[in-house]
Amino acid sequence: MNMRSILATVAALGFGLALSHSAQAGPTTVNFNPTGGVSTGFKTIDTINILPGNSLAVDGNAATSTGSTTPFQVFFQASVNNAFLGTTQQFNIAGATYQVTVVAGFNEKVLGVLPTSSTSATASFGFAPGGLNFLRFFANPVAKTANDLAGTGFTDGTLILDATVSGTNFSSTFSSLFGQSNIQNLDNDANGNQHPGIFSVTGSGSVDLQADVLAVNPAFFQAVNPGETINLVFNSSKLVTPFQGVEASNSFADIGGTVPVIGTVNGLPLGLVVTQGSGGKDFQFETQATAQFGVAVAAVVPEPSSLILLGLSTLSVGLASRFRKLRNSKS
């Protein structure tokens, strides 16, 4: 399921004058070259669709089971599907011989857990500073190496966008059903169950986040118009368990994470036991997302040399004015 929700902007490079950011404009277009010129050229896009990917909340199930507000680390890894301008597909990345991937890591904390029945609950989460904090896009222009099941290859190739997640406009919720009848195989992907003996609660949710971009590779991303900077990233995505559109990853170690500790029933609140077993401290879920772009017009800040010239000009005007006053008083 595609959700046109990430609003991404990237810090501009190579301006001759120092720049200060103005207020961000609405969603717009950017120029994108997914291979950096190896086998593609720049095309204007407004949307990047991301394939279903994997997320892991380390200690997330423990936190929601107890209502603890202690921050926990979240990791995300996925491949990019395609890029569009309006309704026109500009790049079919999933069907190409190259890959573009996205990874993220940030801290969350439980804001509240609301039981909706004896076998269901809705939890809300907020952003928490600290921990590993990043949102990055990578491009491998010559090969597809990302492997969802193994959880490897998502940082192969060239870093093309580097950002950190902020707490601005952050929100996240997840509702789960954990009665005996709601327990399913963890992996319901079309490729077959790759995790026999591992099960999951049934649930869905969403997350909205904003990230400040630190750097962009201009061989891959460029603003359409001079003077525009791509400077912020927003993300809205759908969270689902059990897995339906992608295989559940065995590891997140390549992006700073770990092997999931989800027990035999992913997401089952700690202390509960069903026929299939019990849950673990972590919670793993499928994430579905889409990226859209926006830019801000930068305001020019004079360089120090310009400020000096301005100061000299002001000084000369002041001296001339004083000289005229003295001359008039003598006459």
C-alpha positions in Angstrom: 0.0 0.0 0.0 1.5 3.3 -1.1 1.1 6.3 1.2 2.2 9.7 -0.2 3.5 11.0 3.0 7.3 11.5 3.3 8.2 15.1 2.7 11.9 15.0 2.0 14.2 17.9 1.5 18.0 18.0 1.3 20.7 20.5 2.3 21.9 22.4 -0.9 25.6 22.3 -1.7 28.0 24.7 -3.4 26.4 28.1 -2.9 28.8 31.0 -3.2 27.1 33.0 -0.4 26.1 31.9 3.1 22.5 30.9 3.3 19.9 31.0 6.0 16.7 28.8 5.7 13.4 30.4 5.3 10.0 28.7 6.0 9.5 25.5 4.1 7.3 25.4 1.1 4.7 22.7 0.4 5.3 19.5 -1.5 7.1 20.1 -4.8 9.6 18.5 -7.2 13.3 17.6 -7.1 15.7 16.2 -9.6 16.7 12.6 -9.0 19.3 10.4 -10.6 19.1 6.9 -8.8 22.5 5.7 -10.2 24.4 9.0 -10.0 24.9 8.9 -13.8 26.2 5.3 -14.1 23.2 4.1 -16.1 20.5 6.9 -15.6 20.2 10.6 -15.9 18.4 13.2 -13.8 14.6 13.3 -14.0 12.2 15.5 -12.1 10.1 13.6 -9.4 7.8 14.4 -6.6 7.3 10.9 -5.1 9.4 7.9 -4.1 7.5 4.7 -3.3 9.3 2.4 -0.8 8.7 -1.3 -0.9 7.4 -2.9 2.3 10.2 -3.1 4.8 11.2 -4.3 8.2 11.1 -2.4 11.5 12.3 -3.5 15.0 11.5 -1.9 18.3 14.3 -3.1 20.6 12.7 -3.5 24.0 9.5 -2.1 22.6 7.3 -5.0 23.6 8.7 -4.9 27.1 8.0 -1.1 27.3 4.4 -1.4 26.1 3.8 -4.5 28.3 4.7 -2.5 31.5 3.9 1.0 30.4 7.5 2.0 31.0 8.5 5.4 29.7 12.2 4.4 29.3 13.2 5.1 25.7 13.8 2.2 23.3 15.5 2.0 20.0 13.7 1.6 16.7 15.3 0.4 13.4 14.0 0.4 9.9 15.3 -1.0 6.6 13.7 -1.3 3.1 14.3 -1.0 -0.6 12.9 1.7 -2.9 10.3 0.6 -5.4 10.0 3.4 -7.9 9.9 7.2 -8.4 7.0 9.2 -9.9 6.2 12.7 -11.2 2.5 13.0 -10.7 1.0 9.8 -12.2 4.0 9.2 -14.5 6.6 6.7 -13.4 10.1 8.1 -13.9 12.2 5.2 -12.6 11.2 1.6 -12.0 13.9 0.9 -9.4 12.5 -2.5 -8.2 12.7 -3.7 -11.8 16.2 -2.4 -12.6 19.6 -3.9 -12.1 20.5 -1.3 -9.5 19.1 -0.6 -6.0 18.2 2.3 -3.8 17.6 1.6 -0.1 16.5 3.5 3.0 17.5 2.8 6.6 16.6 4.6 9.9 17.1 4.5 13.6 15.7 6.6 16.4 14.4 6.5 20.0 10.8 6.3 21.0 9.0 6.1 24.4 5.6 5.0 25.5 3.1 7.8 26.0 0.2 5.6 27.0 -1.4 2.2 26.6 -5.2 1.9 26.4 -6.7 -1.5 26.8 -9.7 -1.8 24.5 -10.7 -5.3 25.7 -9.2 -8.1 27.6 -7.3 -9.2 24.4 -6.7 -5.9 22.6 -4.9 -2.5 23.3 -3.8 0.6 21.6 -0.4 2.2 22.4 0.8 5.7 21.6 4.5 6.7 21.4 6.6 9.9 21.3 10.0 10.7 20.1 12.9 10.4 22.7 16.3 12.1 22.2 19.4 9.9 22.3 20.3 6.5 21.0 21.3 6.0 17.4 19.6 8.7 15.3 19.7 8.6 11.5 17.6 8.4 8.3 19.7 7.5 5.2 19.3 6.7 1.6 21.9 4.5 -0.2 22.3 3.7 -3.9 24.2 0.8 -5.4 24.4 1.6 -9.1 25.6 -1.8 -10.3 23.9 -4.5 -8.3 21.0 -5.5 -6.1 22.4 -6.8 -2.8 19.6 -6.0 -0.2 18.1 -9.1 1.3 15.0 -8.7 3.4 15.2 -12.1 5.0 18.9 -11.9 6.0 18.6 -8.2 6.8 21.8 -7.4 4.9 22.9 -5.2 2.0 20.8 -2.1 2.9 23.8 0.1 3.3 25.7 -1.1 0.3 26.8 1.4 -2.3 26.9 5.2 -1.9 25.3 7.3 0.8 23.1 9.7 -1.1 21.1 11.4 1.7 22.0 11.7 5.4 19.6 13.0 8.0 18.7 12.8 11.7 15.2 12.3 13.1 13.8 15.2 15.1 10.9 15.4 17.6 9.0 17.9 15.5 5.5 16.7 14.5 6.4 13.2 15.7 3.5 10.8 16.4 3.1 7.0 16.5 0.4 4.6 17.4 -0.2 0.8 17.2 -3.2 -1.3 18.0 -2.9 -5.0 18.6 -5.2 -8.0 19.0 -3.6 -10.8 21.1 -6.4 -13.2 21.8 -5.8 -16.9 20.9 -7.8 -16.5 17.7 -5.7 -13.5 16.6 -2.4 -15.3 16.6 -1.0 -16.0 13.1 2.3 -17.1 11.5 4.8 -14.2 11.7 5.5 -14.6 8.0 2.5 -14.5 5.7 4.5 -13.2 2.8 3.7 -14.6 -0.7 7.1 -16.3 -0.8 6.0 -18.7 1.9 6.6 -18.9 5.6 10.4 -18.4 6.2 9.9 -18.5 10.0 8.3 -21.8 10.9 7.3 -22.0 14.6 7.3 -18.3 15.0 4.0 -16.5 15.4 2.7 -13.0 15.9 -0.2 -11.0 17.3 -2.4 -9.1 14.7 -2.0 -5.4 14.6 -1.6 -2.2 12.6 -0.5 1.4 13.3 1.2 4.5 11.8 4.1 6.8 12.5 4.8 10.4 11.4 8.3 11.8 11.7 10.4 14.7 10.6 14.2 14.6 10.0 16.7 17.3 9.4 19.0 16.5 6.4 22.7 16.9 7.1 24.0 16.2 3.6 23.1 15.1 0.1 25.1 13.7 -2.7 24.4 16.1 -5.7 25.1 13.4 -8.2 21.8 11.8 -7.0 19.6 14.7 -5.7 19.4 18.3 -6.9 16.9 21.2 -6.4 15.0 22.1 -9.5 15.6 25.8 -9.2 18.7 27.8 -8.2 18.4 29.1 -4.6 16.1 26.3 -3.5 17.3 24.0 -0.7 16.0 20.6 0.2 16.2 20.7 4.0 13.6 18.6 5.9 12.3 15.1 5.8 8.8 14.0 6.9 7.6 10.5 7.1 4.2 8.9 7.4 3.9 5.1 7.2 1.7 2.2 7.9 2.8 -0.4 10.4 1.5 -4.0 10.1 1.9 -7.4 11.8 2.1 -10.2 10.9 4.2 -9.7 7.8 2.3 -9.7 4.5 4.3 -7.9 1.8 7.9 -8.7 2.8 9.8 -11.4 4.7 10.6 -10.7 8.3 14.3 -9.9 8.7 16.6 -12.2 10.7 18.9 -9.3 11.6 19.3 -5.5 11.8 23.0 -5.7 12.6 24.1 -4.0 9.4 22.4 -0.7 10.4 23.5 -0.8 14.1 20.7 -3.0 15.4 20.6 -6.6 16.5 18.9 -10.0 16.0 15.2 -9.7 17.0 14.3 -11.2 20.4 10.6 -11.7 19.9 9.9 -15.0 21.6 7.6 -17.5 19.8 4.8 -15.0 19.6 5.9 -11.6 18.3 4.2 -8.7 20.2 2.4 -10.8 22.8 2.4 -8.8 26.0 4.9 -10.1 28.5 3.3 -12.3 31.2 0.7 -13.7 28.8 0.9 -17.2 27.3 -1.0 -18.7 24.4 -0.9 -22.1 22.8 2.0 -21.0 20.5 4.1 -19.7 23.4 5.0 -16.3 24.7 6.5 -13.0 23.5 9.9 -11.5 23.8 11.3 -8.1 24.8 11.4 -6.8 21.2 8.6 -6.1 18.6 9.1 -6.6 14.9 6.7 -5.3 12.3 6.2 -4.5 8.6 6.5 -0.9 7.5 4.9 0.5 4.3 5.9 4.1 3.3 6.2 6.6 0.4 8.4 9.7 0.1 7.4 13.1 -1.2 9.6 16.1 -1.6 9.5 19.8 -0.8 11.9 22.7 -0.9 12.5 26.0 0.9 13.8 29.1 -0.7 17.0 30.2 1.1 17.5 33.8 2.1 21.0 35.2 1.2 23.1 36.3 4.2 26.0 38.7 3.2 29.5 37.3 3.4 31.8 39.1 5.9 33.4 41.0 3.1 30.0 42.3 2.0 29.3 43.3 5.6 32.6 45.2 5.7 31.8 47.1 2.5 28.3 47.9 3.9 29.9 49.2 7.1 32.3 51.4 5.1 29.5 52.8 3.0 27.5 53.6 6.2 30.5 55.2 7.7 31.1 57.4 4.7 27.5 58.6 4.6 27.7 59.4 8.3 31.0 61.4 7.9 29.5 63.3 4.9 26.5 64.3 6.9 28.6 65.5 9.8 30.8 67.5 7.5 27.7 69.3 6.0 26.5 70.2 9.5 29.8 71.7 10.5 30.0 73.7 7.3 26.5 75.1 7.7 27.3 76.1 11.3 30.3 78.1 10.3 28.5 79.9 7.6 
